[in-house]
Amino acid sequence: MAELLVVHPEVADALASGGPVVALESTIISHGLPRPTNLDVARQIEGAVRAQGAVPATIAIVEGTIRVGLDDDALATIAGSDDVVKASVRDLAVVVARRGHGATTVASTAELAAMVGIEVFATGGLGGVHREAAESFDESADLTTLGTTPITVVSAGVKSILDVAATLERLETLNVTVVGYGTDRFPGFYLADSGHAVPHRVDSPEDVAAIMAARRELGSTAALLVANPLTADRQVDPTLHDEVLGAGLEAAAAAGVRGKDVTPFLLAHFHEASGGESLRANTEIILANAALAGRIAVAASS
């Protein structure tokens, strides 16, 4: 296993001493943001964690080795290479065996982070149940992985282009605990309010840390999801959001796009049709979540 997975010395030292560490996914670097902005934002994300007193651990596969914590050369490789595979849990062994580069999704980041003892993970938004899933059976592996992985995930809910109601039902079925950070409403990534309530609310990192401690005592085996919305004044304008989403759905239908291809089609449409608003919101979301995750990790390690 030592040949397959390497923990950066700074991360290893923090884990050994019980210090605060925050896992970070790498798909947002390789596939979620345009070049060369992606490398700069990746550095900002790590900086947001450090600013709170925690150690960032961006996870990726570089030349077949799973790396928990990246140096600047590895970060640049994931940000700039054309052959970086989007690697969920099922893809990890293939990318490792082929000595390739892989960017970890929410699912694979959560699993690898938990494997090395990292308790807190920051991402932008979760995958979920896709529209028309009743026909396509299209559901993100993020959900089932979080159902079996005891890690605390900070995200801005799930992307509003998904079936949010069905996603919340699946999270409940999978025993994933959902709390709203400073809100009683479940965020919809670009939107501060997806139109659905959260079952529990927390208002400080210490509140989250107390729940984490209770979950450890109880032997909880599923994830804790901390839903952290953009503030209302920083969300994508709801009218613009609905117009872009409606036009995207019509365009997808006209182009015969179905099943698992709908979500990437809609995301690309958002980037093109929102006048830069989706990219601005995406960046602000991950930076805010990284900072909050850093504060939670510090509170949990105190």
DALIN-V881417 format. One record per backbone hydrogen bond with DSSP energy under -0.5 kcal/mol. CO is the residue of the C=O (numbers start at 1). NH is the residue of the N-H. E is the energy in kcal/mol with one decimal. If there is no record, write none. Layout:
CO&NH&E, CO&NH&E
This chain:
1&4&-0.7, 1&5&-2.3, 4&66&-3.3, 6&8&-0.5, 6&68&-2.6, 8&12&-2.9, 9&13&-2.7, 10&14&-1.9, 11&15&-2.6, 12&16&-2.5, 13&17&-1.6, 14&19&-3.1, 15&18&-0.9, 20&55&-2.3, 21&120&-0.6, 22&57&-2.5, 23&122&-2.5, 24&59&-2.5, 26&29&-0.6, 26&30&-2.0, 27&31&-3.3, 27&32&-1.4, 28&33&-0.7, 34&38&-1.9, 36&39&-0.7, 36&40&-1.2, 37&41&-2.7, 38&42&-2.4, 39&43&-1.9, 40&44&-2.0, 41&45&-2.8, 42&46&-2.0, 43&47&-2.3, 44&48&-2.3, 45&49&-1.5, 46&50&-2.3, 47&51&-2.3, 49&52&-1.2, 49&54&-1.7, 50&53&-2.0, 54&56&-0.5, 55&22&-2.6, 57&24&-2.0, 58&69&-2.7, 59&104&-0.8, 60&62&-0.5, 60&67&-3.5, 61&63&-0.5, 61&102&-2.5, 62&65&-1.6, 64&66&-0.5, 65&62&-2.5, 66&6&-3.1, 66&68&-0.5, 67&60&-1.8, 67&69&-0.9, 68&8&-2.6, 71&75&-2.4, 72&76&-2.3, 73&77&-1.9, 74&78&-2.2, 75&79&-2.0, 76&80&-2.1, 77&81&-2.2, 81&84&-0.6, 83&85&-0.6, 83&101&-0.6, 85&87&-0.9, 85&103&-3.2, 86&88&-0.7, 87&105&-1.4, 88&91&-1.3, 88&92&-0.9, 89&92&-0.9, 91&95&-2.3, 92&96&-2.6, 93&97&-2.7, 94&98&-1.9, 95&100&-2.5, 96&99&-1.5, 100&64&-2.9, 101&85&-2.4, 102&61&-3.2, 103&87&-3.1, 104&26&-1.1, 104&27&-1.9, 105&109&-2.5, 106&110&-2.5, 107&111&-2.2, 108&112&-2.4, 109&113&-2.8, 110&114&-2.4, 111&115&-1.7, 112&116&-1.3, 113&116&-0.6, 113&117&-0.6, 113&118&-2.7, 114&117&-0.8, 119&152&-2.8, 120&23&-2.8, 121&154&-2.8, 122&25&-0.8, 124&156&-3.4, 126&159&-1.1, 128&140&-2.2, 129&163&-2.6, 130&133&-1.5, 132&135&-1.6, 132&136&-2.4, 133&137&-2.8, 137&139&-0.8, 138&130&-2.2, 140&143&-1.1, 140&144&-0.7, 141&145&-2.2, 142&146&-2.3, 143&147&-1.4, 145&148&-1.7, 146&149&-0.6, 146&223&-2.5, 149&151&-1.9, 151&153&-0.6, 151&224&-2.2, 152&121&-2.5, 153&155&-0.6, 153&226&-3.4, 154&123&-2.4, 155&157&-0.7, 155&228&-3.1, 156&189&-2.0, 157&126&-2.5, 159&162&-2.0, 162&164&-1.3, 163&167&-2.1, 164&168&-2.5, 165&169&-1.8, 166&170&-2.1, 167&171&-2.5, 168&172&-2.0, 169&173&-2.3, 170&174&-2.3, 171&176&-2.5, 172&175&-1.6, 175&177&-0.6, 177&225&-3.7, 178&200&-0.6, 179&227&-3.2, 180&182&-0.9, 180&202&-2.7, 184&198&-2.0, 185&187&-0.5, 186&194&-3.1, 186&196&-0.6, 187&158&-1.0, 188&160&-0.9, 188&190&-1.3, 188&191&-1.2, 190&236&-2.2, 191&188&-2.3, 196&186&-3.5, 200&180&-2.7, 202&182&-3.5, 204&208&-1.5, 205&209&-2.7, 206&210&-2.2, 207&211&-1.7, 208&212&-2.6, 209&213&-2.3, 210&214&-2.1, 211&215&-2.5, 212&216&-2.1, 213&217&-2.0, 214&218&-2.0, 215&219&-0.8, 215&220&-2.5, 216&219&-0.8, 223&177&-1.9, 223&225&-0.5, 224&153&-3.0, 224&226&-0.6, 225&179&-2.6, 225&227&-0.8, 226&155&-2.2, 226&228&-0.7, 227&181&-2.9, 227&229&-0.7, 231&234&-2.0, 231&235&-1.1, 237&241&-3.0, 238&242&-2.7, 239&243&-2.2, 240&244&-2.8, 241&245&-2.8, 242&246&-2.6, 243&247&-2.3, 244&248&-2.3, 245&249&-2.5, 246&250&-2.0, 247&251&-2.4, 248&252&-2.5, 249&253&-2.2, 250&254&-2.5, 251&255&-1.9, 252&257&-2.7, 253&256&-1.0, 258&261&-1.7, 259&262&-1.8, 260&264&-0.6, 261&265&-1.5, 262&266&-2.7, 263&267&-2.6, 264&268&-2.2, 265&269&-2.2, 266&270&-2.5, 267&271&-2.2, 268&272&-1.9, 269&273&-2.8, 270&274&-1.8, 271&276&-0.6, 274&277&-1.4, 276&280&-2.2, 277&281&-2.6, 278&282&-2.6, 279&283&-2.2, 280&284&-2.2, 281&285&-2.6, 282&286&-1.9, 283&287&-2.0, 284&288&-2.3, 285&289&-2.5, 286&290&-2.2, 287&291&-2.1, 288&292&-2.3, 289&293&-2.7, 290&294&-2.1, 291&295&-1.9, 292&296&-2.5, 293&297&-2.7, 294&298&-2.1, 295&299&-2.4, 296&300&-2.7, 297&301&-1.4, 298&302&-0.7, 299&302&-0.7
